Amino acid sequence: MNEPNLTRALAIVCILAAFPIAFLTLPWLPGTILESVELVRGSVPTWATESFRTSREAHLHHLEVALTLYALGLLVLGGLVAIAAKILPLWGELLLWLMAAATAVSISTFWGPSISPSTDPTFIFMAVRLPLVIAAVAGLGAVVNLVGTGARFFRNPGQ
């Protein structure tokens, strides 16, 4: 399999692997946005203790990270579709592969602390382990992209 077809296949694998986590988490996106807006706009009560303020700030930070991961995840999915369609330049593909790997690891890291012994194993697989598989495939895509770019450069150094 040549490099363009291999990166196309790897992008399709990443897209298919992302479906379970997308179907699991995307329904929560509107609620996450609303909760974040309410928390930012809401005033802190005058009776609020330092513990309350700290907890509120931690929750707001958690929501900000979640919204950032939603945005990055959707951006990466769109980019993977562009890789599969072969409409990105090589440097764009490389950048996207690296971004996909970093986003997938971040998603796994984000969900990791919410796992307890009573958590459903299917959820653990979809929220923690599957993003790590996506990160590995995206890393492989970056390596294939680099090798293909290097091979093209050495074949045609002036181009």
BABAZA-167067 format. One record per atom (N, C-alpha, C, O): atom name; residue number from 1; x, y, z. Coordinates in Angstrom, 1 decimal. Example, Ala and Ser with C-alpha at 12.3 -4.5 7.8 and 13.67 -1.06 7.14 Angstrom:
REM residues 2
PT  atomo  num       X       Y       Z
PT      N    1    13.2    -5.7     7.8
PT     CA    1    12.3    -4.5     7.8
PT      C    1    13.2    -3.3     7.8
PT      O    1    14.2    -3.3     8.5
PT      N    2    12.8    -2.2     7.1
PT     CA    2    13.7    -1.1     7.1
PT      C    2    12.9     0.0     7.9
PT      O    2    13.4     1.1     8.0
REM end
This chain:
REM residues 159
PT  atomo  num       X       Y       Z
PT      N    1     0.9    -1.2     0.0
PT     CA    1     0.0     0.0     0.0
PT      C    1     0.9     1.2     0.0
PT      O    1     1.8     1.3     0.8
PT      N    2     0.6     2.2    -0.9
PT     CA    2     1.5     3.4    -1.0
PT      C    2     1.1     4.4     0.1
PT      O    2     0.0     4.2     0.8
PT      N    3     1.9     5.4     0.3
PT     CA    3     1.7     6.3     1.5
PT      C    3     0.4     7.1     1.4
PT      O    3    -0.3     7.1     2.5
PT      N    4    -0.1     7.6     0.3
PT     CA    4    -1.4     8.3     0.3
PT      C    4    -2.5     7.4     0.7
PT      O    4    -3.4     7.8     1.4
PT      N    5    -2.5     6.2     0.2
PT     CA    5    -3.6     5.2     0.5
PT      C    5    -3.5     4.8     2.0
PT      O    5    -4.5     4.6     2.6
PT      N    6    -2.3     4.7     2.5
PT     CA    6    -2.1     4.3     3.9
PT      C    6    -2.6     5.3     4.8
PT      O    6    -3.3     5.1     5.8
PT      N    7    -2.3     6.6     4.5
PT     CA    7    -2.7     7.7     5.4
PT      C    7    -4.3     7.8     5.3
PT      O    7    -4.9     8.1     6.3
PT      N    8    -4.8     7.6     4.1
PT     CA    8    -6.3     7.6     4.0
PT      C    8    -6.9     6.5     4.8
PT      O    8    -7.9     6.8     5.5
PT      N    9    -6.3     5.3     4.8
PT     CA    9    -6.9     4.2     5.6
PT      C    9    -6.8     4.5     7.1
PT      O    9    -7.7     4.2     7.8
PT      N   10    -5.6     5.0     7.5
PT     CA   10    -5.4     5.4     8.9
PT      C   10    -6.4     6.4     9.4
PT      O   10    -7.0     6.3    10.5
PT      N   11    -6.7     7.4     8.5
PT     CA   11    -7.7     8.4     8.8
PT      C   11    -9.1     7.8     9.0
PT      O   11    -9.8     8.2     9.9
PT      N   12    -9.4     6.9     8.1
PT     CA   12   -10.7     6.3     8.2
PT      C   12   -10.8     5.4     9.5
PT      O   12   -11.9     5.4    10.1
PT      N   13    -9.7     4.7     9.8
PT     CA   13    -9.7     3.9    11.1
PT      C   13   -10.0     4.9    12.3
PT      O   13   -10.7     4.5    13.2
PT      N   14    -9.3     6.0    12.3
PT     CA   14    -9.5     7.0    13.4
PT      C   14   -10.9     7.5    13.5
PT      O   14   -11.4     7.6    14.6
PT      N   15   -11.5     7.8    12.3
PT     CA   15   -12.8     8.3    12.3
PT      C   15   -13.8     7.2    12.9
PT      O   15   -14.6     7.6    13.7
PT      N   16   -13.6     6.0    12.4
PT     CA   16   -14.5     4.9    12.9
PT      C   16   -14.3     4.7    14.4
PT      O   16   -15.3     4.4    15.1
PT      N   17   -13.1     4.8    14.8
PT     CA   17   -12.8     4.5    16.3
PT      C   17   -13.3     5.7    17.1
PT      O   17   -13.6     5.5    18.3
PT      N   18   -13.5     6.9    16.5
PT     CA   18   -14.0     8.0    17.3
PT      C   18   -15.5     8.0    17.4
PT      O   18   -16.1     8.7    18.3
PT      N   19   -16.2     7.2    16.6
PT     CA   19   -17.7     7.2    16.7
PT      C   19   -18.2     6.9    18.0
PT      O   19   -19.1     7.6    18.5
PT      N   20   -17.7     5.8    18.7
PT     CA   20   -18.3     5.5    20.0
PT      C   20   -18.2     6.7    21.0
PT      O   20   -19.1     7.0    21.7
PT      N   21   -17.0     7.3    21.1
PT     CA   21   -16.8     8.3    22.1
PT      C   21   -17.7     9.6    21.7
PT      O   21   -18.2    10.3    22.5
PT      N   22   -17.8     9.8    20.4
PT     CA   22   -18.6    10.9    19.9
PT      C   22   -20.1    10.7    20.3
PT      O   22   -20.8    11.6    20.7
PT      N   23   -20.6     9.5    20.0
PT     CA   23   -22.0     9.2    20.3
PT      C   23   -22.2     9.2    21.8
PT      O   23   -23.3     9.5    22.3
PT      N   24   -21.2     8.9    22.6
PT     CA   24   -21.3     8.9    24.1
PT      C   24   -21.3    10.3    24.6
PT      O   24   -22.1    10.6    25.5
PT      N   25   -20.5    11.2    24.1
PT     CA   25   -20.3    12.5    24.7
PT      C   25   -21.0    13.7    24.0
PT      O   25   -21.4    14.7    24.7
PT      N   26   -21.2    13.6    22.7
PT     CA   26   -21.8    14.8    22.0
PT      C   26   -23.2    15.2    22.5
PT      O   26   -23.5    16.4    22.5
PT      N   27   -24.0    14.2    22.9
PT     CA   27   -25.3    14.7    23.5
PT      C   27   -25.2    15.6    24.7
PT      O   27   -26.1    16.3    25.0
PT      N   28   -24.0    15.5    25.4
PT     CA   28   -23.8    16.3    26.6
PT      C   28   -23.3    17.7    26.2
PT      O   28   -23.3    18.6    27.1
PT      N   29   -22.9    18.0    25.0
PT     CA   29   -22.4    19.3    24.6
PT      C   29   -23.3    20.5    24.9
PT      O   29   -22.8    21.4    25.5
PT      N   30   -24.6    20.4    24.5
PT     CA   30   -25.4    21.6    24.8
PT      C   30   -25.5    21.9    26.3
PT      O   30   -25.5    23.0    26.7
PT      N   31   -25.7    20.8    27.1
PT     CA   31   -25.7    21.0    28.5
PT      C   31   -24.5    21.6    29.1
PT      O   31   -24.5    22.4    30.1
PT      N   32   -23.3    21.1    28.6
PT     CA   32   -22.0    21.6    29.1
PT      C   32   -21.9    23.1    28.7
PT      O   32   -21.4    23.8    29.6
PT      N   33   -22.3    23.5    27.6
PT     CA   33   -22.2    24.9    27.2
PT      C   33   -23.1    25.7    28.1
PT      O   33   -22.7    26.8    28.6
PT      N   34   -24.4    25.3    28.3
PT     CA   34   -25.3    26.0    29.2
PT      C   34   -24.8    26.1    30.6
PT      O   34   -24.9    27.2    31.2
PT      N   35   -24.3    25.0    31.1
PT     CA   35   -23.8    25.0    32.5
PT      C   35   -22.6    26.0    32.6
PT      O   35   -22.4    26.7    33.6
PT      N   36   -21.7    26.0    31.6
PT     CA   36   -20.6    26.9    31.6
PT      C   36   -21.0    28.3    31.6
PT      O   36   -20.5    29.2    32.3
PT      N   37   -21.9    28.7    30.7
PT     CA   37   -22.4    30.0    30.6
PT      C   37   -23.1    30.5    31.9
PT      O   37   -22.8    31.6    32.4
PT      N   38   -23.9    29.6    32.5
PT     CA   38   -24.6    29.9    33.8
PT      C   38   -23.5    30.1    34.9
PT      O   38   -23.7    31.1    35.7
PT      N   39   -22.5    29.3    34.9
PT     CA   39   -21.5    29.5    35.9
PT      C   39   -20.7    30.7    35.8
PT      O   39   -20.3    31.4    36.8
PT      N   40   -20.4    31.1    34.5
PT     CA   40   -19.6    32.3    34.3
PT      C   40   -20.4    33.5    34.6
PT      O   40   -19.9    34.5    35.2
PT      N   41   -21.7    33.5    34.2
PT     CA   41   -22.5    34.7    34.3
PT      C   41   -23.1    34.8    35.8
PT      O   41   -23.4    35.9    36.2
PT      N   42   -23.2    33.7    36.4
PT     CA   42   -23.8    33.7    37.7
PT      C   42   -23.0    34.4    38.8
PT      O   42   -21.7    34.3    38.7
PT      N   43   -23.6    35.1    39.6
PT     CA   43   -22.8    35.8    40.7
PT      C   43   -22.6    34.9    41.8
PT      O   43   -23.3    33.9    42.1
PT      N   44   -21.5    35.2    42.5
PT     CA   44   -21.1    34.4    43.7
PT      C   44   -21.9    34.9    44.9
PT      O   44   -21.8    36.2    45.1
PT      N   45   -22.6    34.1    45.6
PT     CA   45   -23.3    34.6    46.8
PT      C   45   -22.4    35.3    47.8
PT      O   45   -21.2    34.9    47.9
PT      N   46   -23.0    36.2    48.5
PT     CA   46   -22.2    36.9    49.5
PT      C   46   -21.8    36.0    50.7
PT      O   46   -20.8    36.2    51.3
PT      N   47   -22.6    35.0    50.9
PT     CA   47   -22.3    34.1    52.0
PT      C   47   -21.2    33.0    51.6
PT      O   47   -20.9    32.2    52.4
PT      N   48   -20.8    33.0    50.4
PT     CA   48   -19.9    32.0    49.9
PT      C   48   -18.6    31.9    50.7
PT      O   48   -17.9    32.9    50.9
PT      N   49   -18.3    30.7    51.0
PT     CA   49   -17.0    30.4    51.8
PT      C   49   -15.9    30.3    50.8
PT      O   49   -16.1    30.1    49.6
PT      N   50   -14.7    30.2    51.3
PT     CA   50   -13.5    30.0    50.4
PT      C   50   -13.6    28.6    49.8
PT      O   50   -13.2    28.4    48.6
PT      N   51   -14.1    27.6    50.5
PT     CA   51   -14.3    26.3    50.0
PT      C   51   -15.3    26.3    48.8
PT      O   51   -15.0    25.6    47.8
PT      N   52   -16.4    27.0    48.9
PT     CA   52   -17.3    27.2    47.9
PT      C   52   -16.7    27.8    46.6
PT      O   52   -16.9    27.3    45.5
PT      N   53   -16.0    28.9    46.8
PT     CA   53   -15.3    29.6    45.7
PT      C   53   -14.3    28.7    45.0
PT      O   53   -14.2    28.6    43.8
PT      N   54   -13.6    27.9    45.8
PT     CA   54   -12.6    27.0    45.2
PT      C   54   -13.2    25.9    44.4
PT      O   54   -12.8    25.6    43.3
PT      N   55   -14.3    25.4    45.0
PT     CA   55   -15.0    24.3    44.3
PT      C   55   -15.7    24.8    43.0
PT      O   55   -15.7    24.2    42.0
PT      N   56   -16.2    26.0    43.1
PT     CA   56   -16.8    26.7    41.9
PT      C   56   -15.8    26.9    40.8
PT      O   56   -16.0    26.6    39.6
PT      N   57   -14.6    27.4    41.2
PT     CA   57   -13.5    27.6    40.2
PT      C   57   -13.0    26.3    39.6
PT      O   57   -12.8    26.2    38.4
PT      N   58   -12.9    25.3    40.4
PT     CA   58   -12.5    24.0    39.9
PT      C   58   -13.5    23.4    38.9
PT      O   58   -13.2    22.8    37.9
PT      N   59   -14.8    23.6    39.2
PT     CA   59   -15.9    23.1    38.3
PT      C   59   -15.8    23.9    37.0
PT      O   59   -16.0    23.3    35.9
PT      N   60   -15.6    25.2    37.1
PT     CA   60   -15.6    26.0    35.9
PT      C   60   -14.4    25.6    35.0
PT      O   60   -14.5    25.5    33.8
PT      N   61   -13.2    25.3    35.7
PT     CA   61   -12.1    24.9    34.9
PT      C   61   -12.3    23.6    34.2
PT      O   61   -11.9    23.4    33.1
PT      N   62   -13.0    22.7    34.9
PT     CA   62   -13.4    21.4    34.4
PT      C   62   -14.2    21.5    33.1
PT      O   62   -14.0    20.9    32.1
PT      N   63   -15.2    22.5    33.2
PT     CA   63   -16.1    22.7    32.1
PT      C   63   -15.3    23.3    30.9
PT      O   63   -15.5    23.0    29.7
PT      N   64   -14.4    24.2    31.2
PT     CA   64   -13.6    24.9    30.2
PT      C   64   -12.7    23.8    29.4
PT      O   64   -12.6    23.9    28.2
PT      N   65   -12.1    22.9    30.2
PT     CA   65   -11.3    21.8    29.6
PT      C   65   -12.2    21.0    28.7
PT      O   65   -11.9    20.6    27.6
PT      N   66   -13.4    20.6    29.2
PT     CA   66   -14.4    19.8    28.4
PT      C   66   -14.7    20.5    27.1
PT      O   66   -14.7    19.8    26.1
PT      N   67   -15.0    21.8    27.2
PT     CA   67   -15.4    22.5    26.0
PT      C   67   -14.3    22.6    25.0
PT      O   67   -14.5    22.5    23.8
PT      N   68   -13.1    22.8    25.5
PT     CA   68   -11.9    22.8    24.7
PT      C   68   -11.7    21.4    24.0
PT      O   68   -11.4    21.4    22.8
PT      N   69   -11.9    20.4    24.7
PT     CA   69   -11.8    19.0    24.1
PT      C   69   -12.9    18.7    23.1
PT      O   69   -12.6    18.1    22.1
PT      N   70   -14.1    19.2    23.3
PT     CA   70   -15.1    19.1    22.3
PT      C   70   -14.7    19.8    21.0
PT      O   70   -14.8    19.2    20.0
PT      N   71   -14.2    21.1    21.2
PT     CA   71   -13.8    21.8    20.0
PT      C   71   -12.6    21.1    19.2
PT      O   71   -12.7    21.0    18.0
PT      N   72   -11.6    20.7    20.0
PT     CA   72   -10.5    20.1    19.4
PT      C   72   -10.9    18.7    18.7
PT      O   72   -10.5    18.4    17.6
PT      N   73   -11.7    18.0    19.4
PT     CA   73   -12.2    16.7    18.9
PT      C   73   -13.0    16.9    17.6
PT      O   73   -12.7    16.1    16.6
PT      N   74   -13.9    17.9    17.5
PT     CA   74   -14.6    18.1    16.3
PT      C   74   -13.7    18.6    15.2
PT      O   74   -13.9    18.3    14.0
PT      N   75   -12.8    19.5    15.5
PT     CA   75   -11.8    20.0    14.5
PT      C   75   -11.0    18.8    14.0
PT      O   75   -10.7    18.8    12.8
PT      N   76   -10.5    17.9    14.9
PT     CA   76    -9.7    16.8    14.4
PT      C   76   -10.6    15.9    13.5
PT      O   76   -10.1    15.4    12.5
PT      N   77   -11.8    15.6    13.9
PT     CA   77   -12.7    14.8    13.1
PT      C   77   -12.8    15.4    11.7
PT      O   77   -12.7    14.6    10.7
PT      N   78   -13.0    16.7    11.6
PT     CA   78   -13.1    17.3    10.3
PT      C   78   -11.8    17.2     9.5
PT      O   78   -11.8    17.0     8.3
PT      N   79   -10.7    17.3    10.2
PT     CA   79    -9.4    17.2     9.6
PT      C   79    -9.1    15.8     9.1
PT      O   79    -8.5    15.6     8.0
PT      N   80    -9.6    14.8     9.9
PT     CA   80    -9.4    13.4     9.4
PT      C   80   -10.2    13.1     8.2
PT      O   80    -9.8    12.4     7.3
PT      N   81   -11.4    13.7     8.1
PT     CA   81   -12.2    13.6     6.9
PT      C   81   -11.4    14.3     5.7
PT      O   81   -11.4    13.7     4.6
PT      N   82   -10.7    15.4     5.9
PT     CA   82    -9.9    16.0     4.9
PT      C   82    -8.8    15.2     4.5
PT      O   82    -8.4    15.1     3.3
PT      N   83    -8.1    14.5     5.5
PT     CA   83    -7.0    13.6     5.1
PT      C   83    -7.6    12.4     4.3
PT      O   83    -7.0    12.0     3.3
PT      N   84    -8.7    11.9     4.7
PT     CA   84    -9.3    10.7     3.9
PT      C   84    -9.7    11.2     2.5
PT      O   84    -9.6    10.4     1.6
PT      N   85   -10.1    12.4     2.4
PT     CA   85   -10.4    12.9     1.0
PT      C   85    -9.2    13.4     0.3
PT      O   85    -9.3    13.8    -0.9
PT      N   86    -8.0    13.4     0.9
PT     CA   86    -6.7    13.9     0.3
PT      C   86    -6.8    15.3    -0.2
PT      O   86    -6.4    15.6    -1.3
PT      N   87    -7.3    16.2     0.6
PT     CA   87    -7.4    17.6     0.2
PT      C   87    -6.4    18.5     1.0
PT      O   87    -6.4    19.7     0.8
PT      N   88    -5.7    18.0     1.9
PT     CA   88    -4.7    18.7     2.7
PT      C   88    -3.3    18.6     2.1
PT      O   88    -3.0    17.6     1.6
PT      N   89    -2.5    19.7     2.2
PT     CA   89    -1.1    19.5     1.9
PT      C   89    -0.4    18.6     2.9
PT      O   89    -0.9    18.4     4.0
PT      N   90     0.8    18.2     2.6
PT     CA   90     1.5    17.3     3.5
PT      C   90     1.8    17.9     4.8
PT      O   90     1.6    17.2     5.8
PT      N   91     2.1    19.1     4.9
PT     CA   91     2.4    19.7     6.2
PT      C   91     1.1    19.8     7.0
PT      O   91     1.2    19.7     8.2
PT      N   92     0.0    20.0     6.3
PT     CA   92    -1.3    20.1     7.0
PT      C   92    -1.7    18.7     7.6
PT      O   92    -2.2    18.6     8.7
PT      N   93    -1.4    17.7     6.8
PT     CA   93    -1.7    16.3     7.3
PT      C   93    -0.8    16.0     8.5
PT      O   93    -1.3    15.5     9.5
PT      N   94     0.4    16.4     8.4
PT     CA   94     1.3    16.1     9.6
PT      C   94     0.8    16.8    10.8
PT      O   94     0.8    16.3    11.9
PT      N   95     0.5    18.1    10.6
PT     CA   95     0.0    18.9    11.8
PT      C   95    -1.3    18.3    12.4
PT      O   95    -1.4    18.2    13.6
PT      N   96    -2.1    17.8    11.5
PT     CA   96    -3.4    17.2    11.9
PT      C   96    -3.2    15.9    12.6
PT      O   96    -3.8    15.6    13.7
PT      N   97    -2.2    15.1    12.1
PT     CA   97    -2.0    13.8    12.8
PT      C   97    -1.4    14.1    14.2
PT      O   97    -1.8    13.4    15.2
PT      N   98    -0.5    15.0    14.3
PT     CA   98     0.0    15.4    15.7
PT      C   98    -1.1    15.9    16.6
PT      O   98    -1.2    15.6    17.8
PT      N   99    -2.0    16.8    16.0
PT     CA   99    -3.1    17.3    16.8
PT      C   99    -4.1    16.2    17.2
PT      O   99    -4.6    16.2    18.3
PT      N  100    -4.3    15.3    16.3
PT     CA  100    -5.2    14.2    16.6
PT      C  100    -4.7    13.3    17.8
PT      O  100    -5.4    12.9    18.7
PT      N  101    -3.4    13.0    17.7
PT     CA  101    -2.8    12.2    18.8
PT      C  101    -2.8    12.9    20.1
PT      O  101    -3.2    12.3    21.1
PT      N  102    -2.5    14.2    20.1
PT     CA  102    -2.5    15.0    21.4
PT      C  102    -3.9    15.1    21.9
PT      O  102    -4.1    15.0    23.1
PT      N  103    -4.9    15.3    21.1
PT     CA  103    -6.3    15.5    21.5
PT      C  103    -6.8    14.2    22.1
PT      O  103    -7.5    14.1    23.1
PT      N  104    -6.5    13.1    21.4
PT     CA  104    -6.9    11.7    21.9
PT      C  104    -6.3    11.4    23.3
PT      O  104    -7.0    10.9    24.1
PT      N  105    -5.1    11.7    23.4
PT     CA  105    -4.4    11.5    24.8
PT      C  105    -5.1    12.4    25.8
PT      O  105    -5.3    11.9    26.9
PT      N  106    -5.4    13.6    25.4
PT     CA  106    -6.0    14.5    26.4
PT      C  106    -7.4    14.1    26.8
PT      O  106    -7.8    14.2    27.9
PT      N  107    -8.1    13.5    25.8
PT     CA  107    -9.5    13.0    26.1
PT      C  107    -9.4    11.8    27.1
PT      O  107   -10.2    11.8    28.0
PT      N  108    -8.5    11.0    26.8
PT     CA  108    -8.3     9.8    27.7
PT      C  108    -7.9    10.3    29.1
PT      O  108    -8.4     9.8    30.1
PT      N  109    -7.0    11.3    29.2
PT     CA  109    -6.6    11.8    30.5
PT      C  109    -7.7    12.5    31.2
PT      O  109    -7.8    12.5    32.4
PT      N  110    -8.6    13.2    30.4
PT     CA  110    -9.7    13.9    31.0
PT      C  110   -10.7    13.0    31.7
PT      O  110   -11.2    13.2    32.8
PT      N  111   -11.0    11.8    31.0
PT     CA  111   -11.9    10.9    31.6
PT      C  111   -11.3    10.0    32.6
PT      O  111   -12.1     9.4    33.5
PT      N  112   -10.0     9.8    32.7
PT     CA  112    -9.4     8.9    33.6
PT      C  112    -9.8     9.1    35.1
PT      O  112   -10.1     8.1    35.7
PT      N  113    -9.8    10.3    35.6
PT     CA  113   -10.1    10.5    37.0
PT      C  113   -11.5    10.2    37.4
PT      O  113   -11.8    10.0    38.5
PT      N  114   -12.4    10.2    36.4
PT     CA  114   -13.8     9.9    36.7
PT      C  114   -14.1     8.4    36.8
PT      O  114   -15.3     8.0    37.0
PT      N  115   -13.1     7.5    36.5
PT     CA  115   -13.3     6.1    36.5
PT      C  115   -13.2     5.6    38.0
PT      O  115   -12.2     5.9    38.7
PT      N  116   -14.1     4.8    38.4
PT     CA  116   -14.1     4.2    39.7
PT      C  116   -14.3     2.6    39.5
PT      O  116   -14.5     2.2    38.4
PT      N  117   -14.1     1.9    40.6
PT     CA  117   -14.3     0.4    40.4
PT      C  117   -15.7     0.0    40.0
PT      O  117   -15.8    -1.1    39.4
PT      N  118   -16.7     0.8    40.2
PT     CA  118   -18.0     0.5    39.8
PT      C  118   -18.4     1.0    38.4
PT      O  118   -19.5     0.8    37.9
PT      N  119   -17.4     1.6    37.7
PT     CA  119   -17.7     2.1    36.3
PT      C  119   -17.8     1.0    35.3
PT      O  119   -17.1     0.0    35.4
PT      N  120   -18.8     1.1    34.5
PT     CA  120   -19.1     0.1    33.4
PT      C  120   -17.8    -0.1    32.6
PT      O  120   -17.3     0.9    32.1
PT      N  121   -17.4    -1.3    32.4
PT     CA  121   -16.2    -1.6    31.6
PT      C  121   -16.3    -1.1    30.1
PT      O  121   -15.3    -0.7    29.5
PT      N  122   -17.5    -1.1    29.6
PT     CA  122   -17.7    -0.6    28.2
PT      C  122   -17.4     0.9    28.2
PT      O  122   -16.8     1.4    27.2
PT      N  123   -17.8     1.7    29.2
PT     CA  123   -17.5     3.1    29.3
PT      C  123   -16.0     3.3    29.4
PT      O  123   -15.5     4.2    28.7
PT      N  124   -15.4     2.5    30.2
PT     CA  124   -13.9     2.7    30.4
PT      C  124   -13.2     2.4    29.0
PT      O  124   -12.3     3.2    28.7
PT      N  125   -13.7     1.4    28.3
PT     CA  125   -13.1     1.2    27.0
PT      C  125   -13.3     2.3    26.0
PT      O  125   -12.4     2.8    25.4
PT      N  126   -14.5     2.8    26.0
PT     CA  126   -14.9     3.9    25.0
PT      C  126   -14.3     5.2    25.4
PT      O  126   -13.9     6.0    24.5
PT      N  127   -14.2     5.6    26.7
PT     CA  127   -13.8     6.9    27.1
PT      C  127   -12.3     7.0    27.4
PT      O  127   -11.7     8.1    27.3
PT      N  128   -11.6     5.9    27.8
PT     CA  128   -10.2     5.9    28.2
PT      C  128    -9.3     5.2    27.2
PT      O  128    -8.3     5.7    26.7
PT      N  129    -9.7     3.9    26.9
PT     CA  129    -8.8     3.1    26.1
PT      C  129    -8.9     3.4    24.6
PT      O  129    -7.9     3.4    23.9
PT      N  130   -10.1     3.6    24.1
PT     CA  130   -10.3     3.8    22.7
PT      C  130    -9.6     5.1    22.2
PT      O  130    -9.0     5.1    21.1
PT      N  131    -9.6     6.2    23.0
PT     CA  131    -8.8     7.4    22.6
PT      C  131    -7.3     7.1    22.5
PT      O  131    -6.6     7.7    21.7
PT      N  132    -6.8     6.2    23.4
PT     CA  132    -5.4     5.9    23.3
PT      C  132    -5.1     5.1    22.0
PT      O  132    -4.0     5.2    21.5
PT      N  133    -6.0     4.3    21.6
PT     CA  133    -5.9     3.5    20.3
PT      C  133    -5.8     4.6    19.2
PT      O  133    -5.0     4.5    18.3
PT      N  134    -6.7     5.5    19.2
PT     CA  134    -6.8     6.6    18.2
PT      C  134    -5.4     7.4    18.2
PT      O  134    -4.9     7.7    17.2
PT      N  135    -4.9     7.6    19.4
PT     CA  135    -3.6     8.3    19.5
PT      C  135    -2.5     7.5    18.9
PT      O  135    -1.7     8.1    18.2
PT      N  136    -2.5     6.2    19.1
PT     CA  136    -1.5     5.4    18.5
PT      C  136    -1.6     5.3    17.0
PT      O  136    -0.6     5.4    16.3
PT      N  137    -2.8     5.2    16.5
PT     CA  137    -3.0     5.2    15.0
PT      C  137    -2.6     6.6    14.4
PT      O  137    -2.0     6.7    13.4
PT      N  138    -3.0     7.7    15.1
PT     CA  138    -2.6     9.0    14.7
PT      C  138    -1.1     9.2    14.7
PT      O  138    -0.5     9.8    13.8
PT      N  139    -0.4     8.6    15.7
PT     CA  139     1.0     8.7    15.7
PT      C  139     1.6     7.9    14.6
PT      O  139     2.6     8.4    13.9
PT      N  140     1.0     6.8    14.2
PT     CA  140     1.5     6.0    13.1
PT      C  140     1.3     6.8    11.8
PT      O  140     2.1     6.8    10.9
PT      N  141     0.1     7.5    11.7
PT     CA  141    -0.2     8.4    10.6
PT      C  141     0.9     9.5    10.4
PT      O  141     1.3     9.8     9.3
PT      N  142     1.3    10.1    11.6
PT     CA  142     2.4    11.1    11.5
PT      C  142     3.7    10.5    11.0
PT      O  142     4.4    11.2    10.2
PT      N  143     4.0     9.3    11.5
PT     CA  143     5.3     8.7    11.0
PT      C  143     5.2     8.4     9.5
PT      O  143     6.1     8.6     8.8
PT      N  144     4.1     7.8     9.1
PT     CA  144     3.9     7.5     7.7
PT      C  144     4.0     8.8     6.8
PT      O  144     4.6     8.8     5.8
PT      N  145     3.4     9.9     7.3
PT     CA  145     3.4    11.1     6.6
PT      C  145     4.9    11.7     6.5
PT      O  145     5.3    12.1     5.5
PT      N  146     5.6    11.6     7.7
PT     CA  146     7.0    12.0     7.7
PT      C  146     7.9    11.2     6.7
PT      O  146     8.7    11.8     6.0
PT      N  147     7.7     9.9     6.8
PT     CA  147     8.5     9.0     5.9
PT      C  147     8.1     9.3     4.4
PT      O  147     9.0     9.4     3.6
PT      N  148     6.9     9.4     4.1
PT     CA  148     6.5     9.8     2.7
PT      C  148     7.0    11.1     2.3
PT      O  148     7.4    11.2     1.1
PT      N  149     6.9    12.1     3.2
PT     CA  149     7.5    13.4     2.8
PT      C  149     9.0    13.4     2.6
PT      O  149     9.5    13.9     1.6
PT      N  150     9.7    12.6     3.5
PT     CA  150    11.1    12.5     3.3
PT      C  150    11.5    11.8     2.0
PT      O  150    12.4    12.2     1.3
PT      N  151    10.7    10.7     1.7
PT     CA  151    11.0    10.0     0.5
PT      C  151    10.8    10.9    -0.7
PT      O  151    11.6    10.8    -1.7
PT      N  152     9.7    11.7    -0.7
PT     CA  152     9.5    12.6    -1.9
PT      C  152    10.6    13.6    -2.0
PT      O  152    11.0    13.9    -3.1
PT      N  153    11.0    14.1    -0.9
PT     CA  153    12.1    15.1    -0.9
PT      C  153    13.4    14.6    -1.5
PT      O  153    14.0    15.2    -2.3
PT      N  154    13.7    13.4    -1.1
PT     CA  154    15.0    12.8    -1.5
PT      C  154    14.9    12.4    -3.0
PT      O  154    15.9    12.3    -3.7
PT      N  155    13.7    12.0    -3.4
PT     CA  155    13.5    11.7    -4.9
PT      C  155    13.6    12.9    -5.7
PT      O  155    14.2    12.9    -6.8
PT      N  156    13.0    14.0    -5.2
PT     CA  156    12.9    15.3    -6.0
PT      C  156    13.3    16.4    -5.1
PT      O  156    12.5    17.2    -4.6
PT      N  157    14.6    16.6    -4.8
PT     CA  157    15.1    17.6    -3.8
PT      C  157    14.8    19.0    -4.2
PT      O  157    14.7    19.9    -3.3
PT      N  158    14.6    19.3    -5.5
PT     CA  158    14.3    20.7    -5.9
PT      C  158    12.9    21.1    -5.8
PT      O  158    12.6    22.3    -6.0
PT      N  159    12.0    20.2    -5.5
PT     CA  159    10.6    20.5    -5.5
PT      C  159    10.0    20.7    -4.1
PT      O  159     8.8    20.9    -3.9
REM end
